[in-house]
Amino acid sequence: MNSTSLRHILYELAEAGRTGALHVGGSPGGVLYLVAGQITHAESPACPGVGERLVASGRIPAGGSIEDGHVSRPELASRCLAAAGEATRAVLRGDNATVRFVEGERHLLGLIWAARPPHRARRSTLRPAS
């Protein structure tokens, strides 16, 4: 599968308002989490995750937990957005082999933020006004 096909699948999931996880194989691969068709989290082995970013920045100690109260919800949302953006780009640029959508699967952090895929945002702005 090429990135055009993956983008098409992501577009279809977004348009249908699906909730679940799109597992993408290949190199680097990863998982894109959607809620009501919007990307809410993304992970790829090619990018550091939210926890790794928080430890590297000194915001939480190694072995610490986000639940310990060291990070505010707005900061967590900002860090999730940065990590998800980087992971989404890596997954879409990758050499994707297999794709599997798991309906209803959610990220362990829950809904922190949501972003419309860029193609959905453009399409909605091009619709005529009623």
VONUSE-760273 format. One record per atom (N, C-alpha, C): residue number from 1; residue in one letter; z, y negated, x negated. Coordinates in steps of 0.2 Angstrom, whole numbers. Layout:
resi=NUM; resn=A; c3=Z; c2=Y; c1=X
...
//
This chain:
resi=1; resn=M; c3=0; c2=6; c1=-4
resi=1; resn=M; c3=0; c2=0; c1=0
resi=1; resn=M; c3=0; c2=-6; c1=-4
resi=2; resn=N; c3=-4; c2=-11; c1=-2
resi=2; resn=N; c3=-4; c2=-17; c1=-6
resi=2; resn=N; c3=0; c2=-23; c1=-3
resi=3; resn=S; c3=1; c2=-28; c1=-6
resi=3; resn=S; c3=6; c2=-34; c1=-3
resi=3; resn=S; c3=3; c2=-37; c1=3
resi=4; resn=T; c3=-4; c2=-37; c1=4
resi=4; resn=T; c3=-6; c2=-39; c1=10
resi=4; resn=T; c3=-4; c2=-35; c1=16
resi=5; resn=S; c3=-4; c2=-28; c1=15
resi=5; resn=S; c3=-2; c2=-23; c1=20
resi=5; resn=S; c3=5; c2=-24; c1=22
resi=6; resn=L; c3=9; c2=-25; c1=17
resi=6; resn=L; c3=16; c2=-26; c1=17
resi=6; resn=L; c3=18; c2=-33; c1=21
resi=7; resn=R; c3=14; c2=-38; c1=20
resi=7; resn=R; c3=15; c2=-44; c1=23
resi=7; resn=R; c3=13; c2=-44; c1=30
resi=8; resn=H; c3=8; c2=-40; c1=32
resi=8; resn=H; c3=5; c2=-38; c1=39
resi=8; resn=H; c3=11; c2=-35; c1=43
resi=9; resn=I; c3=14; c2=-30; c1=39
resi=9; resn=I; c3=19; c2=-26; c1=43
resi=9; resn=I; c3=25; c2=-31; c1=44
resi=10; resn=L; c3=27; c2=-35; c1=39
resi=10; resn=L; c3=32; c2=-40; c1=40
resi=10; resn=L; c3=31; c2=-44; c1=46
resi=11; resn=Y; c3=25; c2=-47; c1=46
resi=11; resn=Y; c3=22; c2=-51; c1=51
resi=11; resn=Y; c3=23; c2=-48; c1=58
resi=12; resn=E; c3=21; c2=-42; c1=59
resi=12; resn=E; c3=21; c2=-38; c1=65
resi=12; resn=E; c3=29; c2=-37; c1=67
resi=13; resn=L; c3=33; c2=-36; c1=63
resi=13; resn=L; c3=40; c2=-35; c1=64
resi=13; resn=L; c3=43; c2=-42; c1=66
resi=14; resn=A; c3=41; c2=-47; c1=63
resi=14; resn=A; c3=44; c2=-54; c1=65
resi=14; resn=A; c3=41; c2=-56; c1=72
resi=15; resn=E; c3=35; c2=-55; c1=73
resi=15; resn=E; c3=32; c2=-56; c1=80
resi=15; resn=E; c3=35; c2=-52; c1=85
resi=16; resn=A; c3=37; c2=-46; c1=84
resi=16; resn=A; c3=40; c2=-42; c1=89
resi=16; resn=A; c3=47; c2=-43; c1=90
resi=17; resn=G; c3=50; c2=-47; c1=85
resi=17; resn=G; c3=57; c2=-49; c1=86
resi=17; resn=G; c3=62; c2=-43; c1=84
resi=18; resn=R; c3=60; c2=-39; c1=80
resi=18; resn=R; c3=63; c2=-32; c1=78
resi=18; resn=R; c3=69; c2=-34; c1=74
resi=19; resn=T; c3=74; c2=-29; c1=74
resi=19; resn=T; c3=80; c2=-29; c1=71
resi=19; resn=T; c3=81; c2=-23; c1=67
resi=20; resn=G; c3=82; c2=-23; c1=60
resi=20; resn=G; c3=83; c2=-17; c1=56
resi=20; resn=G; c3=81; c2=-19; c1=49
resi=21; resn=A; c3=80; c2=-13; c1=45
resi=21; resn=A; c3=79; c2=-14; c1=38
resi=21; resn=A; c3=72; c2=-11; c1=36
resi=22; resn=L; c3=68; c2=-15; c1=33
resi=22; resn=L; c3=62; c2=-13; c1=30
resi=22; resn=L; c3=63; c2=-10; c1=23
resi=23; resn=H; c3=63; c2=-4; c1=22
resi=23; resn=H; c3=64; c2=-1; c1=15
resi=23; resn=H; c3=57; c2=0; c1=12
resi=24; resn=V; c3=56; c2=-3; c1=6
resi=24; resn=V; c3=50; c2=-4; c1=2
resi=24; resn=V; c3=51; c2=0; c1=-4
resi=25; resn=G; c3=47; c2=5; c1=-5
resi=25; resn=G; c3=47; c2=9; c1=-11
resi=25; resn=G; c3=42; c2=6; c1=-16
resi=26; resn=G; c3=41; c2=9; c1=-22
resi=26; resn=G; c3=37; c2=7; c1=-27
resi=26; resn=G; c3=41; c2=3; c1=-32
resi=27; resn=S; c3=37; c2=-1; c1=-36
resi=27; resn=S; c3=40; c2=-5; c1=-41
resi=27; resn=S; c3=40; c2=-13; c1=-40
resi=28; resn=P; c3=45; c2=-17; c1=-39
resi=28; resn=P; c3=52; c2=-15; c1=-40
resi=28; resn=P; c3=55; c2=-12; c1=-33
resi=29; resn=G; c3=52; c2=-13; c1=-28
resi=29; resn=G; c3=54; c2=-10; c1=-21
resi=29; resn=G; c3=60; c2=-14; c1=-19
resi=30; resn=G; c3=63; c2=-12; c1=-14
resi=30; resn=G; c3=69; c2=-16; c1=-11
resi=30; resn=G; c3=69; c2=-15; c1=-3
resi=31; resn=V; c3=74; c2=-19; c1=0
resi=31; resn=V; c3=75; c2=-19; c1=7
resi=31; resn=V; c3=75; c2=-26; c1=9
resi=32; resn=L; c3=71; c2=-27; c1=15
resi=32; resn=L; c3=71; c2=-33; c1=19
resi=32; resn=L; c3=75; c2=-32; c1=25
resi=33; resn=Y; c3=80; c2=-36; c1=27
resi=33; resn=Y; c3=84; c2=-35; c1=33
resi=33; resn=Y; c3=82; c2=-40; c1=38
resi=34; resn=L; c3=80; c2=-38; c1=44
resi=34; resn=L; c3=78; c2=-43; c1=49
resi=34; resn=L; c3=83; c2=-42; c1=55
resi=35; resn=V; c3=84; c2=-48; c1=58
resi=35; resn=V; c3=88; c2=-49; c1=64
resi=35; resn=V; c3=83; c2=-53; c1=69
resi=36; resn=A; c3=81; c2=-50; c1=75
resi=36; resn=A; c3=77; c2=-53; c1=79
resi=36; resn=A; c3=71; c2=-56; c1=76
resi=37; resn=G; c3=68; c2=-52; c1=71
resi=37; resn=G; c3=62; c2=-54; c1=68
resi=37; resn=G; c3=63; c2=-59; c1=62
resi=38; resn=Q; c3=69; c2=-61; c1=61
resi=38; resn=Q; c3=70; c2=-66; c1=55
resi=38; resn=Q; c3=73; c2=-62; c1=49
resi=39; resn=I; c3=71; c2=-64; c1=43
resi=39; resn=I; c3=74; c2=-61; c1=37
resi=39; resn=I; c3=81; c2=-64; c1=37
resi=40; resn=T; c3=86; c2=-59; c1=36
resi=40; resn=T; c3=93; c2=-62; c1=35
resi=40; resn=T; c3=96; c2=-60; c1=29
resi=41; resn=H; c3=93; c2=-55; c1=25
resi=41; resn=H; c3=95; c2=-53; c1=19
resi=41; resn=H; c3=89; c2=-49; c1=15
resi=42; resn=A; c3=89; c2=-49; c1=9
resi=42; resn=A; c3=84; c2=-45; c1=5
resi=42; resn=A; c3=88; c2=-43; c1=-1
resi=43; resn=E; c3=86; c2=-37; c1=-4
resi=43; resn=E; c3=88; c2=-34; c1=-10
resi=43; resn=E; c3=83; c2=-31; c1=-14
resi=44; resn=S; c3=83; c2=-32; c1=-20
resi=44; resn=S; c3=78; c2=-28; c1=-24
resi=44; resn=S; c3=81; c2=-27; c1=-31
resi=45; resn=P; c3=80; c2=-21; c1=-34
resi=45; resn=P; c3=83; c2=-20; c1=-41
resi=45; resn=P; c3=80; c2=-25; c1=-46
resi=46; resn=A; c3=75; c2=-28; c1=-45
resi=46; resn=A; c3=73; c2=-33; c1=-49
resi=46; resn=A; c3=77; c2=-40; c1=-50
resi=47; resn=C; c3=81; c2=-40; c1=-45
resi=47; resn=C; c3=85; c2=-47; c1=-44
resi=47; resn=C; c3=92; c2=-46; c1=-44
resi=48; resn=P; c3=96; c2=-50; c1=-46
resi=48; resn=P; c3=104; c2=-49; c1=-45
resi=48; resn=P; c3=105; c2=-51; c1=-38
resi=49; resn=G; c3=110; c2=-47; c1=-36
resi=49; resn=G; c3=113; c2=-48; c1=-29
resi=49; resn=G; c3=118; c2=-53; c1=-28
resi=50; resn=V; c3=120; c2=-54; c1=-22
resi=50; resn=V; c3=125; c2=-60; c1=-21
resi=50; resn=V; c3=131; c2=-59; c1=-25
resi=51; resn=G; c3=134; c2=-53; c1=-25
resi=51; resn=G; c3=140; c2=-51; c1=-29
resi=51; resn=G; c3=139; c2=-53; c1=-36
resi=52; resn=E; c3=134; c2=-50; c1=-39
resi=52; resn=E; c3=132; c2=-51; c1=-46
resi=52; resn=E; c3=132; c2=-59; c1=-48
resi=53; resn=R; c3=129; c2=-62; c1=-43
resi=53; resn=R; c3=128; c2=-70; c1=-44
resi=53; resn=R; c3=135; c2=-73; c1=-44
resi=54; resn=L; c3=139; c2=-71; c1=-39
resi=54; resn=L; c3=146; c2=-74; c1=-39
resi=54; resn=L; c3=150; c2=-73; c1=-45
resi=55; resn=V; c3=150; c2=-66; c1=-47
resi=55; resn=V; c3=154; c2=-65; c1=-53
resi=55; resn=V; c3=151; c2=-68; c1=-59
resi=56; resn=A; c3=144; c2=-69; c1=-60
resi=56; resn=A; c3=141; c2=-72; c1=-66
resi=56; resn=A; c3=143; c2=-80; c1=-66
resi=57; resn=S; c3=144; c2=-83; c1=-60
resi=57; resn=S; c3=145; c2=-90; c1=-60
resi=57; resn=S; c3=153; c2=-91; c1=-60
resi=58; resn=G; c3=157; c2=-86; c1=-60
resi=58; resn=G; c3=164; c2=-87; c1=-61
resi=58; resn=G; c3=167; c2=-88; c1=-54
resi=59; resn=R; c3=164; c2=-88; c1=-49
resi=59; resn=R; c3=167; c2=-89; c1=-42
resi=59; resn=R; c3=171; c2=-84; c1=-40
resi=60; resn=I; c3=170; c2=-78; c1=-42
resi=60; resn=I; c3=174; c2=-72; c1=-40
resi=60; resn=I; c3=175; c2=-68; c1=-47
resi=61; resn=P; c3=181; c2=-65; c1=-48
resi=61; resn=P; c3=182; c2=-61; c1=-54
resi=61; resn=P; c3=178; c2=-54; c1=-53
resi=62; resn=A; c3=177; c2=-52; c1=-59
resi=62; resn=A; c3=174; c2=-45; c1=-59
resi=62; resn=A; c3=178; c2=-40; c1=-55
resi=63; resn=G; c3=176; c2=-36; c1=-51
resi=63; resn=G; c3=180; c2=-32; c1=-47
resi=63; resn=G; c3=183; c2=-35; c1=-41
resi=64; resn=G; c3=182; c2=-42; c1=-40
resi=64; resn=G; c3=185; c2=-45; c1=-35
resi=64; resn=G; c3=180; c2=-44; c1=-28
resi=65; resn=S; c3=182; c2=-47; c1=-23
resi=65; resn=S; c3=179; c2=-46; c1=-17
resi=65; resn=S; c3=178; c2=-53; c1=-13
resi=66; resn=I; c3=172; c2=-54; c1=-10
resi=66; resn=I; c3=171; c2=-60; c1=-6
resi=66; resn=I; c3=176; c2=-61; c1=-1
resi=67; resn=E; c3=179; c2=-56; c1=2
resi=67; resn=E; c3=184; c2=-56; c1=7
resi=67; resn=E; c3=191; c2=-59; c1=4
resi=68; resn=D; c3=191; c2=-60; c1=-2
resi=68; resn=D; c3=197; c2=-63; c1=-5
resi=68; resn=D; c3=198; c2=-70; c1=-4
resi=69; resn=G; c3=193; c2=-73; c1=-1
resi=69; resn=G; c3=193; c2=-80; c1=1
resi=69; resn=G; c3=192; c2=-85; c1=-5
resi=70; resn=H; c3=188; c2=-83; c1=-10
resi=70; resn=H; c3=187; c2=-87; c1=-16
resi=70; resn=H; c3=180; c2=-91; c1=-14
resi=71; resn=V; c3=176; c2=-89; c1=-9
resi=71; resn=V; c3=170; c2=-92; c1=-8
resi=71; resn=V; c3=170; c2=-94; c1=0
resi=72; resn=S; c3=168; c2=-100; c1=1
resi=72; resn=S; c3=167; c2=-103; c1=8
resi=72; resn=S; c3=161; c2=-100; c1=11
resi=73; resn=R; c3=161; c2=-100; c1=18
resi=73; resn=R; c3=155; c2=-97; c1=21
resi=73; resn=R; c3=149; c2=-101; c1=20
resi=74; resn=P; c3=149; c2=-108; c1=19
resi=74; resn=P; c3=143; c2=-112; c1=18
resi=74; resn=P; c3=140; c2=-110; c1=11
resi=75; resn=E; c3=145; c2=-109; c1=6
resi=75; resn=E; c3=143; c2=-107; c1=-1
resi=75; resn=E; c3=140; c2=-100; c1=-1
resi=76; resn=L; c3=143; c2=-95; c1=3
resi=76; resn=L; c3=141; c2=-89; c1=3
resi=76; resn=L; c3=134; c2=-89; c1=6
resi=77; resn=A; c3=133; c2=-93; c1=12
resi=77; resn=A; c3=126; c2=-93; c1=15
resi=77; resn=A; c3=121; c2=-96; c1=10
resi=78; resn=S; c3=123; c2=-101; c1=6
resi=78; resn=S; c3=118; c2=-103; c1=1
resi=78; resn=S; c3=116; c2=-98; c1=-4
resi=79; resn=R; c3=121; c2=-95; c1=-7
resi=79; resn=R; c3=120; c2=-89; c1=-12
resi=79; resn=R; c3=116; c2=-84; c1=-9
resi=80; resn=C; c3=117; c2=-82; c1=-3
resi=80; resn=C; c3=113; c2=-76; c1=1
resi=80; resn=C; c3=106; c2=-79; c1=1
resi=81; resn=L; c3=105; c2=-85; c1=3
resi=81; resn=L; c3=98; c2=-87; c1=4
resi=81; resn=L; c3=95; c2=-87; c1=-3
resi=82; resn=A; c3=98; c2=-89; c1=-8
resi=82; resn=A; c3=95; c2=-89; c1=-15
resi=82; resn=A; c3=93; c2=-82; c1=-17
resi=83; resn=A; c3=98; c2=-77; c1=-16
resi=83; resn=A; c3=97; c2=-70; c1=-18
resi=83; resn=A; c3=91; c2=-67; c1=-14
resi=84; resn=A; c3=92; c2=-69; c1=-7
resi=84; resn=A; c3=87; c2=-66; c1=-3
resi=84; resn=A; c3=80; c2=-68; c1=-4
resi=85; resn=G; c3=79; c2=-75; c1=-6
resi=85; resn=G; c3=73; c2=-78; c1=-7
resi=85; resn=G; c3=69; c2=-75; c1=-13
resi=86; resn=E; c3=73; c2=-74; c1=-19
resi=86; resn=E; c3=71; c2=-71; c1=-25
resi=86; resn=E; c3=69; c2=-63; c1=-24
resi=87; resn=A; c3=73; c2=-60; c1=-20
resi=87; resn=A; c3=72; c2=-53; c1=-19
resi=87; resn=A; c3=66; c2=-52; c1=-14
resi=88; resn=T; c3=65; c2=-56; c1=-9
resi=88; resn=T; c3=59; c2=-56; c1=-5
resi=88; resn=T; c3=53; c2=-57; c1=-9
resi=89; resn=R; c3=53; c2=-62; c1=-13
resi=89; resn=R; c3=47; c2=-63; c1=-17
resi=89; resn=R; c3=45; c2=-57; c1=-22
resi=90; resn=A; c3=51; c2=-54; c1=-25
resi=90; resn=A; c3=50; c2=-48; c1=-29
resi=90; resn=A; c3=47; c2=-42; c1=-25
resi=91; resn=V; c3=49; c2=-41; c1=-19
resi=91; resn=V; c3=47; c2=-36; c1=-15
resi=91; resn=V; c3=39; c2=-37; c1=-13
resi=92; resn=L; c3=38; c2=-43; c1=-11
resi=92; resn=L; c3=31; c2=-44; c1=-9
resi=92; resn=L; c3=26; c2=-44; c1=-15
resi=93; resn=R; c3=28; c2=-46; c1=-21
resi=93; resn=R; c3=24; c2=-46; c1=-27
resi=93; resn=R; c3=23; c2=-39; c1=-30
resi=94; resn=G; c3=27; c2=-34; c1=-28
resi=94; resn=G; c3=28; c2=-28; c1=-31
resi=94; resn=G; c3=22; c2=-23; c1=-30
resi=95; resn=D; c3=22; c2=-18; c1=-33
resi=95; resn=D; c3=17; c2=-12; c1=-32
resi=95; resn=D; c3=20; c2=-8; c1=-27
resi=96; resn=N; c3=19; c2=-9; c1=-21
resi=96; resn=N; c3=23; c2=-6; c1=-15
resi=96; resn=N; c3=19; c2=1; c1=-14
resi=97; resn=A; c3=23; c2=6; c1=-13
resi=97; resn=A; c3=20; c2=13; c1=-12
resi=97; resn=A; c3=22; c2=15; c1=-5
resi=98; resn=T; c3=28; c2=15; c1=-3
resi=98; resn=T; c3=30; c2=17; c1=4
resi=98; resn=T; c3=34; c2=12; c1=8
resi=99; resn=V; c3=33; c2=12; c1=14
resi=99; resn=V; c3=37; c2=7; c1=18
resi=99; resn=V; c3=40; c2=11; c1=24
resi=100; resn=R; c3=46; c2=10; c1=26
resi=100; resn=R; c3=50; c2=13; c1=31
resi=100; resn=R; c3=54; c2=8; c1=34
resi=101; resn=F; c3=54; c2=8; c1=41
resi=101; resn=F; c3=58; c2=3; c1=45
resi=101; resn=F; c3=63; c2=7; c1=48
resi=102; resn=V; c3=69; c2=5; c1=47
resi=102; resn=V; c3=75; c2=8; c1=51
resi=102; resn=V; c3=78; c2=4; c1=56
resi=103; resn=E; c3=76; c2=5; c1=62
resi=103; resn=E; c3=78; c2=1; c1=68
resi=103; resn=E; c3=86; c2=0; c1=68
resi=104; resn=G; c3=88; c2=-6; c1=69
resi=104; resn=G; c3=96; c2=-7; c1=70
resi=104; resn=G; c3=100; c2=-7; c1=63
resi=105; resn=E; c3=97; c2=-5; c1=58
resi=105; resn=E; c3=101; c2=-5; c1=51
resi=105; resn=E; c3=102; c2=-13; c1=49
resi=106; resn=R; c3=108; c2=-14; c1=48
resi=106; resn=R; c3=110; c2=-21; c1=46
resi=106; resn=R; c3=113; c2=-21; c1=39
resi=107; resn=H; c3=113; c2=-27; c1=36
resi=107; resn=H; c3=116; c2=-28; c1=29
resi=107; resn=H; c3=124; c2=-28; c1=30
resi=108; resn=L; c3=127; c2=-26; c1=25
resi=108; resn=L; c3=134; c2=-25; c1=26
resi=108; resn=L; c3=138; c2=-32; c1=26
resi=109; resn=L; c3=135; c2=-37; c1=24
resi=109; resn=L; c3=138; c2=-44; c1=25
resi=109; resn=L; c3=137; c2=-47; c1=32
resi=110; resn=G; c3=133; c2=-44; c1=36
resi=110; resn=G; c3=132; c2=-46; c1=43
resi=110; resn=G; c3=127; c2=-52; c1=43
resi=111; resn=L; c3=127; c2=-56; c1=48
resi=111; resn=L; c3=122; c2=-62; c1=49
resi=111; resn=L; c3=126; c2=-68; c1=46
resi=112; resn=I; c3=123; c2=-70; c1=40
resi=112; resn=I; c3=126; c2=-76; c1=37
resi=112; resn=I; c3=121; c2=-82; c1=38
resi=113; resn=W; c3=114; c2=-80; c1=37
resi=113; resn=W; c3=109; c2=-85; c1=38
resi=113; resn=W; c3=103; c2=-81; c1=41
resi=114; resn=A; c3=98; c2=-85; c1=43
resi=114; resn=A; c3=92; c2=-82; c1=45
resi=114; resn=A; c3=86; c2=-87; c1=44
resi=115; resn=A; c3=81; c2=-84; c1=41
resi=115; resn=A; c3=75; c2=-88; c1=40
resi=115; resn=A; c3=69; c2=-85; c1=43
resi=116; resn=R; c3=65; c2=-89; c1=46
resi=116; resn=R; c3=58; c2=-86; c1=49
resi=116; resn=R; c3=53; c2=-85; c1=43
resi=117; resn=P; c3=50; c2=-80; c1=43
resi=117; resn=P; c3=45; c2=-79; c1=38
resi=117; resn=P; c3=40; c2=-85; c1=38
resi=118; resn=P; c3=38; c2=-87; c1=32
resi=118; resn=P; c3=33; c2=-93; c1=32
resi=118; resn=P; c3=28; c2=-93; c1=37
resi=119; resn=H; c3=24; c2=-87; c1=38
resi=119; resn=H; c3=19; c2=-87; c1=42
resi=119; resn=H; c3=20; c2=-88; c1=49
resi=120; resn=R; c3=26; c2=-87; c1=51
resi=120; resn=R; c3=29; c2=-88; c1=58
resi=120; resn=R; c3=30; c2=-95; c1=59
resi=121; resn=A; c3=33; c2=-98; c1=54
resi=121; resn=A; c3=35; c2=-106; c1=55
resi=121; resn=A; c3=28; c2=-109; c1=55
resi=122; resn=R; c3=23; c2=-108; c1=51
resi=122; resn=R; c3=17; c2=-111; c1=51
resi=122; resn=R; c3=13; c2=-110; c1=58
resi=123; resn=R; c3=13; c2=-104; c1=60
resi=123; resn=R; c3=10; c2=-103; c1=67
resi=123; resn=R; c3=13; c2=-107; c1=72
resi=124; resn=S; c3=20; c2=-107; c1=73
resi=124; resn=S; c3=23; c2=-110; c1=78
resi=124; resn=S; c3=22; c2=-118; c1=78
resi=125; resn=T; c3=21; c2=-121; c1=72
resi=125; resn=T; c3=20; c2=-128; c1=72
resi=125; resn=T; c3=12; c2=-129; c1=73
resi=126; resn=L; c3=8; c2=-124; c1=73
resi=126; resn=L; c3=1; c2=-125; c1=75
resi=126; resn=L; c3=0; c2=-124; c1=83
resi=127; resn=R; c3=5; c2=-122; c1=86
resi=127; resn=R; c3=4; c2=-121; c1=94
resi=127; resn=R; c3=3; c2=-128; c1=97
resi=128; resn=P; c3=-1; c2=-128; c1=102
resi=128; resn=P; c3=-2; c2=-135; c1=106
resi=128; resn=P; c3=5; c2=-136; c1=110
resi=129; resn=A; c3=6; c2=-143; c1=110
resi=129; resn=A; c3=12; c2=-145; c1=114
resi=129; resn=A; c3=11; c2=-144; c1=121
resi=130; resn=S; c3=16; c2=-142; c1=125
resi=130; resn=S; c3=15; c2=-141; c1=132
resi=130; resn=S; c3=15; c2=-147; c1=136
//
